[in-house]
């Protein structure tokens, strides 16, 4: 367990069919896909395993995690050291540990209950206090106001907009780059 409070916990994704199948379910859910990837996106179990398997086995720089509510997986979170291309695009400082993060609640019955915000706070605490990260970046699409509000509740501030950054249902969309510093 990486982090937990009385209801929400974050654990590492495990290299098992159970975690891959759960992720496949979420990444094929039309409601979830309205916010990530796009409703026209479809994944097979093989594609999920090819992409997330190396991450779950620790063979990739991205660390994938499951968000659990009272020990039941309901969402996904991943974090990673920014790569050079992201450092340049975000105008991040190269002399400090800079991380990126992605998060979503895959079970829509749990949306709008503050669970994503609680999970994000746990992840922030883990990265700052346990991993010594200086800045965390997150990059929602500019139209995802619900996510942006959640990130702002956790202290993230808007840094800049990257135009045409993310492919979403075959079209490039704009991303709002947001940053939270450990000294904030």
Buried (B, 14 or more C-beta within 10 A) or exposed (E): EBBBEEEBBBBBBEBEEEBBEBBBBBBBBEEBBBBBBBBEBEBEEEEBBEBBBBBBEEEBEBBBBBBBBEEEBBBBBBBBBBEEEBBEBBEBEEEEBBBBBBBBBBBBEBBEEBBBBBBBBBBBBBBBEEEEBBBBBBBBBBEBEEBBEBBBEBBBEEBEEBEEBBEBEEEEBBBBBBBBBBEE
